[in-house]
Amino acid sequence: MSKGLLEAVKARRTYYGISKQSTISDDQIINLVQEAVKYSPSAFNSQSARAVVLLGENHDKLWNIVKETLRKMVAADQFASTEQRIDSFKAGYGSVLFFEDTTVIEGLQKQFASYADNFPKWSQQSSGIVQYVVWTLLEEQGLGASLQHYNPLIDEEVKQAWDIPSSWQLIAQMPFGTPTAEPGEKQFQPIDERVKIFK
């Protein structure tokens, strides 16, 4: 692992304070996501990962959908904190939506029946890799991001709003923007309790 990559891995954090500013151009953001999706590995080279980049009004629209969906579910007297959290994501520059194409997964289950039960798990692993690569690349460009999971509550409205294929399963949402606050201190469990060495 190169020093550059290791430093990028260490630097990646969850940022909740983000602004409607970007350190790079829209074209650079789009290229970053495209390259992450293209080059991230997947089981059986399935390439089942899908992504949608939302900028400008489309980014705002996403978080309005989340807010109005939750407004119907959260008691009115408890909604203020929920609204504040959603507004902090909307305050960002853009969002990346991560999907997995279930058509690809189902095709592999039929083609390789012995592994059928594993393909949905491997699909989630593949999606996690893409999410991590995008997150780390955004960090490297001076952008703060966090990973959110309002699926499946918003799935249908998101698909309708951006004409997303029905076979695409929403996995996560990543709002990003120029950081306005430092992330909290990260706590680590003892590494010798998490990694065993035999030599």
C-alpha positions in Angstrom: 0.0 0.0 0.0 1.5 3.3 -1.0 1.9 6.1 1.6 -0.5 8.2 -0.5 -3.3 5.6 -0.4 -2.8 4.8 3.3 -3.0 8.5 4.2 -6.2 8.9 2.1 -7.7 5.9 4.0 -6.8 7.4 7.3 -8.1 10.8 6.3 -11.6 9.6 5.2 -14.1 10.6 7.9 -17.8 11.3 8.4 -18.6 15.0 7.9 -22.0 16.3 9.0 -21.2 19.9 8.6 -21.0 20.6 4.8 -21.8 23.6 2.5 -23.1 24.2 -1.0 -19.5 24.8 -2.1 -17.2 22.4 -4.0 -13.4 22.3 -4.2 -13.6 20.7 -7.7 -15.8 21.2 -10.8 -19.0 19.3 -11.5 -17.2 17.5 -14.4 -14.5 16.3 -11.9 -17.1 15.1 -9.5 -18.9 13.1 -12.2 -15.6 11.7 -13.5 -14.6 10.6 -10.0 -17.8 8.7 -9.5 -17.6 7.1 -13.0 -14.1 5.9 -12.4 -14.9 4.5 -9.0 -17.8 2.5 -10.4 -15.8 1.4 -13.4 -12.7 0.2 -11.5 -14.1 -1.1 -8.2 -14.0 -4.9 -8.0 -17.1 -7.2 -7.9 -17.6 -10.9 -7.5 -17.5 -12.8 -10.8 -16.8 -9.3 -12.4 -20.6 -8.8 -12.1 -20.3 -5.0 -12.3 -23.7 -4.8 -10.6 -23.0 -1.4 -9.0 -24.9 1.6 -10.2 -24.7 5.3 -9.1 -26.6 8.5 -9.6 -25.0 11.9 -9.1 -27.4 14.6 -8.0 -26.2 18.3 -8.2 -27.9 21.6 -7.8 -31.7 21.5 -7.6 -31.7 17.7 -7.9 -29.6 17.4 -4.7 -32.1 19.6 -2.9 -35.0 17.6 -4.3 -33.6 14.4 -2.9 -33.5 15.8 0.7 -36.9 17.3 0.3 -38.2 13.8 -0.6 -36.5 12.4 2.5 -37.9 15.2 4.7 -41.5 14.9 3.5 -41.3 11.1 3.7 -40.2 11.2 7.4 -42.6 14.0 8.2 -45.4 11.5 7.7 -43.8 9.0 10.0 -42.3 11.0 12.9 -44.5 12.6 15.6 -44.9 16.3 15.0 -43.5 17.2 18.4 -40.3 15.1 17.7 -39.8 16.2 14.1 -37.6 19.2 14.7 -34.4 17.2 15.3 -35.2 15.0 12.3 -35.7 18.1 10.1 -32.5 19.6 11.4 -30.5 16.5 10.4 -32.1 16.3 6.9 -31.4 20.0 6.4 -27.7 19.4 7.2 -27.5 17.0 4.3 -29.4 19.3 2.0 -26.9 22.1 3.0 -24.3 20.1 0.9 -23.2 20.6 -2.7 -24.4 17.3 -4.0 -25.3 13.7 -3.4 -24.4 10.3 -4.8 -27.0 7.6 -4.7 -25.7 4.0 -4.7 -27.7 1.2 -6.3 -27.3 -2.5 -7.1 -28.8 -3.9 -10.3 -30.9 -6.9 -9.2 -31.2 -8.1 -12.8 -27.5 -8.8 -12.9 -27.6 -10.6 -9.5 -30.6 -12.7 -10.5 -28.8 -13.6 -13.8 -25.8 -14.8 -11.9 -27.9 -16.8 -9.5 -29.4 -18.7 -12.5 -26.1 -19.1 -14.2 -24.2 -20.3 -11.1 -26.9 -22.1 -9.0 -24.4 -23.5 -6.5 -23.6 -20.0 -5.4 -27.1 -18.6 -5.6 -27.4 -17.7 -2.0 -24.1 -15.8 -2.0 -24.7 -13.4 -4.9 -26.9 -11.0 -2.9 -24.2 -10.9 -0.1 -21.4 -10.4 -2.7 -23.5 -7.7 -4.3 -23.6 -5.8 -1.0 -19.8 -6.2 -0.6 -19.3 -4.8 -4.1 -21.6 -1.8 -3.3 -19.6 -1.2 -0.1 -16.4 -1.1 -2.1 -17.8 1.5 -4.5 -19.1 3.6 -1.7 -15.8 3.5 0.1 -13.8 4.4 -3.0 -16.1 7.4 -3.8 -16.0 8.5 -0.2 -12.2 8.3 -0.1 -11.8 10.1 -3.4 -14.1 12.9 -2.3 -12.1 13.3 0.9 -8.9 13.4 -1.2 -10.3 16.4 -3.1 -11.1 18.3 0.1 -14.8 17.4 0.2 -16.6 16.1 3.3 -19.2 13.4 3.0 -21.3 11.0 5.1 -23.2 7.8 4.3 -26.9 7.7 4.9 -29.6 5.0 4.6 -33.1 6.3 4.1 -33.9 3.3 1.9 -36.4 1.6 1.5 -38.6 4.5 2.8 -37.7 6.7 -0.2 -37.1 4.1 -2.9 -40.2 4.5 -5.0 -40.3 8.2 -5.0 -36.6 8.4 -5.9 -37.2 6.0 -8.8 -40.1 8.1 -10.1 -38.3 11.4 -9.6 -35.2 10.4 -11.7 -36.6 7.6 -13.9 -34.5 5.0 -12.3 -34.9 1.4 -13.6 -37.1 -0.7 -11.4 -34.4 -3.4 -11.1 -32.0 -0.9 -9.4 -32.1 -1.4 -5.6 -31.2 1.7 -3.6 -28.5 0.9 -1.1 -27.2 4.3 0.3 -27.1 8.0 -0.1 -23.9 10.1 0.2 -24.3 13.9 0.7 -21.1 15.9 0.2 -19.7 19.4 0.1 -16.9 21.5 1.4 -16.6 20.9 5.2 -17.9 23.6 7.6 -16.9 21.7 10.8 -14.4 19.1 11.8 -15.5 15.6 12.3 -15.7 14.2 15.8 -12.8 12.4 17.4 -12.8 8.8 16.2 -12.5 6.0 18.8 -10.7 2.8 18.0 -11.0 -0.6 19.6 -7.7 -2.3 20.4 -6.4 -3.6 17.1 -5.0 -6.8 18.6 -8.6 -7.7 19.5 -9.6 -7.3 15.9 -6.7 -8.7 13.9 -5.1 -12.0 14.7 -1.6 -12.8 13.4 -0.1 -16.3 12.9 3.5 -16.6 11.5 
